[in-house]
Amino acid sequence: MRNNYLKTSILLLITILSTNINAQTTLTAGDIAFVGINTKSDDFAFVFLKNITALTSISFNNKGWKEGGGWFSTSTGRPLRSDKTVIWTADKSYSVGDVIRISRTNSFNGDGSLGTGSVAGDVIVLKTNGDTMYAYQGLEPVDEANVDQFITAINVNGKFNATNSTNNASDGDVPSSLTLGVNCLEISPERDNAVYTGSIKNTAVVLRTLINDATNWDRANGVNLYDLKLKSHGGDIGDGSLGVNNIDTERSIVISPNPVVETLNIKINRADLVKIKLINVTGKLINTYYVDKIDLTNIPSGMYFLSIETDRATVIKKILKL
């Protein structure tokens, strides 16, 4: 009887582990598409062209890729360590047409039209004279010579071209698994900022065609930034109008103390609080608060995410509960 119980317990553990391992959705070329990028403010946005489950992770970097040679450096052909990678993980399921914006403060934060996800990794600093961004899924080997699966890419440096990538980190090849104009995009001539101006309310097949057509994008240089926050689910990501991006909410929210034992204070400047969601690392909603002082006394120790919704934007903050 004891042996049977032990076998049952082991089987249950294997089942749980298998469920966690297989929880994320496997993405292939064209399952997401970039819909905006501001190299001047280090933020970008992408849209889902496939329904995904919670815990699905996508990696983004601007290191410069040479087909057959991996991630390039500025001079030796070794991996370009000056550029970094961030990993976005879904806090819940998302559907075709949902948009996620990732923006840089001291670290990257993710916010979307219908929810938020967690972001881990380094700080990406986009080249202000144009850059190339890659999205892929799977682990990045230590030598960074290959990745498991490219999903999409965008170039706002004029043209995909790895010939110059040993001298210019903004360049890079189109990976062999992607096709220009089908599931990746280049903006030519070079522009600092660009945004897709069409509707995102359509089928994945139609959206993939429209978004990866550069004629459906607006672009600009200098300090003219595009507001990459979606107006409403199913609406337009941009309308072609220029304006200085005034979504600085990430910088105006301060949480303390962190790590926290009992009471967490949230100070918000230049915005009004709507609600705060406490989410654990598996993406489960623990509680929702409507005040800027939160009692976490009865919350178990561990890492959590705060989804702080204001009247201007939604911001993710990571906290450690002791």
C-alpha angles and dihedrals in degrees: 000000000000091000091051090050090050091050090049091050092049091048090050091050091050090049092051093047092047090050091052093046093050095040096101124077117247110233128202135188112315098013090120131023133200112245101178144008134185111190090181093061100027098240135123140174135214136189129219116242092179130045112253137192129232116282093033108146130206126186124214130190143155100210098126119252127221114195107242091010106063126215111358134223126214095255119358106042091246119127113297102245095178091073119062145207131239125193120211117202122193116241091201141353118303131198137216108288097029112130128211123196119201117195135178126239114143084317133008122278126193127213131168145185095265105018147333141267135203122259125205136173133050135337113268114214109195119214107253092216092059133297147197122244126195130196121198142153131229136043119318109227120236092252089046090217094134142008129212100244135356113213103182144328139204130203122195093168094090101265143008103257126149092182089090097036093102087063102026120045089196092073132080145150129263102253114242090245091061131067122210111243092014106064103351135043143212126198113213132223099032116274132178096219135022138172137189108243102192132092121279093203103103143078120302091248093054094042092050090056096045097045095047091053108094092207087072092060133086119211140186144176133225126018095338102114130186121234100237095186110112114246093216138336108281093015132104124298089211140358099208094257119130126224142142110276105243098183098116094141093122090063094045098057118086124181124195146222101019115200089042131198105181122343124034119199121207116197115193123189126193094005140071122240117242102172144321125225122201109211128181124223092267091059096255117146108237101179144336123229133190100192133074095235114066127192108217097169094118096041113107118247117268146083119312140172126229115211101201112193118195133170089265107040146334117256131192120218126181119221136182117220113205 
